[in-house]
Amino acid sequence: MRPRFSVIRRYHPRWTPVVVAGTAALAVAMLGGMMTDIGPWYLDLRQPDWKPPDWLFGPAWTLIFGLTALSAATAWRAAPHKIVRRWVVGLFCLNAALNVFWSWLFFSAKRPDWALLEVCLLWLSILMLAVLLFRFSRAACWLLTPYLAWVTFAAALNLSVVKLNAPFGNV
């Protein structure tokens, strides 16, 4: 018996990766956004002078999620075989979970110190994706470059917030 969605794959195989990657990117953006509370706790944090205005983060993440979805769709199509495609999907899923988890740690749990540790894992997950993708799709790899740069910047900002405001929690 064939899978239910085989009709979509048979008639529109080029669109399947685009739809899946776009839907996943939208879901990650929505989950992360729901956990991002720019309320009194966040507004009371001391921030470094070089922090961009809060309104810039939304457009920056929108661009990054769009490029990441395009990278995922490009990699899916370019994967030389099913095993590589599964690795690509798995690493993008891991990256998505780490992305959402950072938002939860920083904004919901109000633990920038823990988020600083976690952002290292997020950064490594992007690097792992880039290294894997470079082997068979340089375009998919390069589409992740802004994401890696932004998370590097976000990690530096996270570090500054920790230095300016520690300790956190009931320490």
C-alpha positions in Angstrom: 0.0 0.0 0.0 1.4 3.4 -1.0 1.6 6.3 1.5 -1.3 8.7 1.5 0.7 11.6 0.2 2.2 9.7 -2.7 0.0 11.6 -5.1 1.6 14.9 -4.1 5.1 13.5 -4.5 4.3 11.9 -7.8 2.8 15.0 -9.4 4.7 17.7 -7.6 8.0 16.3 -6.4 9.8 19.6 -6.8 7.4 21.3 -4.4 7.4 18.8 -1.6 10.7 20.0 -0.1 9.7 23.6 -0.4 6.3 23.1 1.3 7.9 21.0 4.1 10.8 23.3 4.7 8.6 26.4 4.6 6.1 25.0 6.9 8.8 23.9 9.4 10.4 27.3 9.3 7.1 29.0 9.9 6.4 26.7 12.8 9.8 27.3 14.4 9.3 31.1 14.0 5.9 31.0 15.5 7.0 28.9 18.5 10.0 31.1 19.1 7.9 34.2 18.8 5.3 32.9 21.2 8.1 32.4 23.8 9.6 35.8 23.2 8.1 38.2 25.8 9.4 41.7 25.6 7.9 42.6 28.9 9.0 44.2 32.1 11.7 41.6 33.0 13.3 41.9 29.6 13.0 45.7 29.5 14.7 45.9 32.9 17.8 44.1 31.7 20.9 46.2 31.2 21.9 45.9 27.6 25.2 46.7 25.8 25.3 50.0 23.9 25.8 48.2 20.6 22.5 46.2 20.9 20.3 46.8 17.9 16.8 48.2 18.4 14.2 45.5 19.3 12.2 46.1 16.1 15.1 44.9 14.0 15.0 41.3 15.5 11.7 40.4 13.8 12.8 41.3 10.2 16.3 39.7 10.8 14.8 36.4 11.9 12.2 36.5 9.1 15.0 36.7 6.6 17.1 34.1 8.3 14.2 31.6 8.5 13.4 32.2 4.9 17.0 31.5 3.9 17.2 28.5 6.1 14.0 27.1 4.6 15.5 27.7 1.1 18.7 25.9 2.2 16.7 22.9 3.5 14.7 22.6 0.3 17.8 23.0 -1.8 19.7 20.4 0.3 16.7 18.0 0.2 16.7 18.1 -3.6 20.5 17.8 -3.9 21.0 15.0 -1.4 22.7 12.1 -3.3 20.6 9.4 -1.6 17.9 8.7 1.0 20.4 8.3 3.9 21.9 11.7 3.4 18.4 13.2 3.0 17.5 11.7 6.4 20.7 13.2 8.0 19.8 16.6 6.5 16.2 16.4 7.8 17.5 15.2 11.2 20.0 18.0 11.6 17.5 20.7 10.5 15.1 19.3 13.1 17.8 19.3 15.8 18.6 22.9 14.9 14.9 23.9 15.0 14.5 22.4 18.5 17.7 24.2 19.7 16.5 27.5 18.2 13.1 27.2 20.0 14.8 26.0 23.2 17.0 29.1 23.3 14.0 31.4 23.2 12.4 29.4 26.0 15.5 29.6 28.2 16.1 33.3 27.6 12.6 34.7 27.7 10.3 32.2 29.4 12.7 30.7 31.9 14.4 34.1 32.3 17.8 32.4 32.3 20.1 34.2 29.9 23.0 32.3 31.6 21.6 28.9 30.6 20.7 30.3 27.2 24.3 31.3 26.8 25.4 27.7 27.2 22.7 26.5 24.9 23.5 29.0 22.1 26.8 27.2 21.7 24.9 24.1 20.8 22.7 26.0 18.4 25.8 27.5 16.8 27.4 24.1 16.5 24.2 22.7 14.9 24.4 25.3 12.2 28.1 24.6 11.6 27.4 20.8 11.4 24.6 21.5 8.8 26.9 23.8 6.8 29.7 21.2 6.8 27.4 18.4 5.7 25.7 20.5 3.0 29.0 21.8 1.6 29.8 18.2 0.5 26.9 18.0 -2.0 25.2 21.5 -2.2 27.4 24.5 -1.8 24.3 26.7 -2.5 22.5 25.2 0.5 25.6 25.6 2.6 26.0 29.3 1.7 22.4 30.0 2.4 23.1 29.2 6.1 25.9 31.8 6.3 23.6 34.7 7.5 22.1 32.4 10.1 25.6 31.4 11.5 26.6 35.1 11.5 23.4 36.2 13.3 23.7 33.5 15.9 27.4 34.4 16.5 26.2 38.0 17.0 23.3 36.9 19.2 25.7 34.8 21.3 27.9 37.9 21.9 24.9 39.9 22.8 23.7 37.1 25.2 27.2 37.0 26.8 27.0 40.8 27.3 23.5 40.5 28.9 24.8 37.8 31.3 27.9 39.9 32.2 25.8 43.1 32.8 23.0 41.4 34.8 24.2 38.2 36.5 23.3 36.4 38.7 20.0 35.0 37.5 17.5 32.8 39.2 17.5 32.3 42.9 21.3 32.4 43.2 
